[in-house]
Amino acid sequence: MSRIGGVFARPGRKALIAYVTVGYPSTEATLEVVPVLAGAGCDIVELGIPFSDPLADGTTIQDASSRALQAGVTPRTCLETARRLRGKVDVPLLFMTYYNPVLRFGLDSFCTASAGAGIDGLIVPDLPPDEAGELDGFCAHEGLDLVYLLAPTSTGDRIRLVGERSRGFIYLVSLLGVTGVRDSLPAGIEDFVGRVRKETARPLCVGFGIASAEQAWRVGQVADGIIVGSRLVQLMRDDEPPYPLVRSFVQDLRAALDA
């Protein structure tokens, strides 16, 4: 069982997955905040590799990526950051990236380097499973979980395909659109999770839009975990070590999920 799989093997515990953009607001901030996230109750941390055209992300993460790129953050910076974080935390680490940076780095080389840095898996939102055979093979060879996404519009055939190929968990996009903080979640989220649940036994984690303990509690009633990104990135913009705002927010999410 992979380290990510182990998270979902704990009876009765809902997974809390946090996203941060590597290098925002600085690389040192990333190195400092991830241990805070783990200590406050996060089970998995996604490390976002900055990219110039993050089509699945809203303005908050777009801005964070842009600032990180301007500061000179590259995939190699992210690999070194992951390596240093692996010495600080035991929670699974995933790279959240787009396909272009991986392709330019070299699929085989990127997977080898990621595994060597202590990364446990990849999420590549612009790579559908029916076009991911080569990367999937390299990930499997290095013991990396390749996580695929499903949207509310996904067909039954696509759900079954993702259920067969996604490793670690399946990332359920709560709505059509991009990442970002929202006041409320779609009314049909429970039906969406239930529809996917009928087709696969893989753990299901919901992201895009979760920004409060109340929303976390609601999603936790039907899913195996939640993914929170934009709100954390916003808090990091105004917070600083030892990150009391980030810690308090994550603790509130953890308490809601545990309830």
Secondary structure by P-SEA (a helix, b strand, c coil): ccaaaaaaccccbbbbbbbbccccccaaaaaaaaaaaaaacccbbbbbccccccccccaaaaaaaaaaaaacccaaaaaaaaaaaaaccccbbbbbccaaaaaaacaaaaaaaaaaacccccccccccccccaaaaaaaaaabbbbbbbbcccccaaaaaaaaaccccbbbbcccccccccccccccaaaaaaaaaaaccccbbbbbcccccaaaaaaaaaccccccccaaaaaaaaccccccaaaaaaaaaaaaaaac
